Amino acid sequence: MCGIAGIVPFNKNFDELSIEKMVNQILHRGPDQRIIFKNSMGIFGFVRLNIIDLSEKSNQPFLSQNKKIQIIYNGEIYNYKSLKKDYFRNIEFKSEGDGEVLVHLYEKYGIKFLDKIKGMFSICIIDENLKKMYLIRDRFGIKPLYYRYEKKINKLFFCSEISPLAKENKYVKRINIGEAHKFLTQGLLNSTNETWFKDIHQVRASHYIEVSNNKISEKKYYNIEDFV
């Protein structure tokens, strides 16, 4: 288990204090690395729990050679060894971990790299070359990823947990009655982007959020019906 967080300020007012608070609230998810970094698109945080590669070589973010592509993620890529063998025989990887393959796949295939990977994951990709950011959730929504757009200050917040989103920038907690009712009457529901809290959303399973040109859009990248 690791944790990711970030703030994308469309008003270009970077909020270092808020990201510090958000990351501190998810430290329990990753005691082995804590980092906050800033780029032209926003300010981001990551905490790591060492699992596959215990060395610092698997510390995040994962960077492209020109450092214009940065990736932080929580999860596990099950087929990373076969991906390295099939597509990157001539590349010398810095680590023995699973996550490093993501940046090479994205460089090679763009967002279509999602067709290649198998696993459970929540991924944030910052592409400063294209001035885009992606928030991606695995096909079946195993790994959590939440976001909130604060219209008044024109900022997008995201995190691996709801709590940091509900405690920042004077967010007033309001129960999403409709979603709570569906859960209590029908059981666990994960088909919409709604959560129990109004204005706090989840990236849906098999979907990603694209942030580009100060706009936020949702796209679906996987349909299980196509494989039945």
HUBEL-V224375 format. One record per pair of residues at least 6 apart in sequence whose ideal C-beta (glycine too) atoms are under 6 Angstrom apart, sorted by the first residue. I is the first residue (numbers start at 0). J is the second residue. If there is no record, write none. Layout:
I:J / I:J
This chain:
0:28 / 0:48 / 1:28 / 1:29 / 1:47 / 1:48 / 1:73 / 2:25 / 2:28 / 2:29 / 2:46 / 2:159 / 3:45 / 3:71 / 3:73 / 3:123 / 3:159 / 4:21 / 4:22 / 4:44 / 4:158 / 5:41 / 5:43 / 5:157 / 6:14 / 6:18 / 6:41 / 6:42 / 6:154 / 6:156 / 7:41 / 7:155 / 7:210 / 8:154 / 9:153 / 9:213 / 10:153 / 13:42 / 17:167 / 18:35 / 18:42 / 18:44 / 21:158 / 21:163 / 22:44 / 24:162 / 24:163 / 25:46 / 25:159 / 25:160 / 26:46 / 28:46 / 29:46 / 29:47 / 29:48 / 31:47 / 31:48 / 31:49 / 32:47 / 32:58 / 33:46 / 34:45 / 35:44 / 36:43 / 38:127 / 39:127 / 40:125 / 40:132 / 45:59 / 45:71 / 51:96 / 51:97 / 52:94 / 52:95 / 52:96 / 56:93 / 56:94 / 57:94 / 57:96 / 59:71 / 60:69 / 60:70 / 60:71 / 61:70 / 61:98 / 61:99 / 61:102 / 62:69 / 63:102 / 63:106 / 67:127 / 67:128 / 68:126 / 69:125 / 70:101 / 70:102 / 70:124 / 71:123 / 72:98 / 72:120 / 72:122 / 73:121 / 73:142 / 73:159 / 74:118 / 74:119 / 74:120 / 74:142 / 75:97 / 75:118 / 75:119 / 76:97 / 76:116 / 76:118 / 77:117 / 77:118 / 78:117 / 79:97 / 79:100 / 82:100 / 83:100 / 87:103 / 92:99 / 104:112 / 104:115 / 105:112 / 113:220 / 119:137 / 119:141 / 119:142 / 120:137 / 120:142 / 121:136 / 121:142 / 121:144 / 122:135 / 123:134 / 124:133 / 125:132 / 131:211 / 132:210 / 133:207 / 133:209 / 134:157 / 134:202 / 134:208 / 135:207 / 136:144 / 136:202 / 136:204 / 138:205 / 138:221 / 139:204 / 140:189 / 140:204 / 143:159 / 144:202 / 145:158 / 145:161 / 145:164 / 145:199 / 145:201 / 146:157 / 146:200 / 147:156 / 147:164 / 147:198 / 147:199 / 148:155 / 149:168 / 156:164 / 158:164 / 161:199 / 164:199 / 165:172 / 173:197 / 175:193 / 175:195 / 175:196 / 175:197 / 178:193 / 178:195 / 179:195 / 181:188 / 192:200 / 192:201 / 192:203 / 194:201 / 202:208 / 205:219 / 205:221 / 206:217 / 206:219 / 207:218 / 208:217 / 209:216
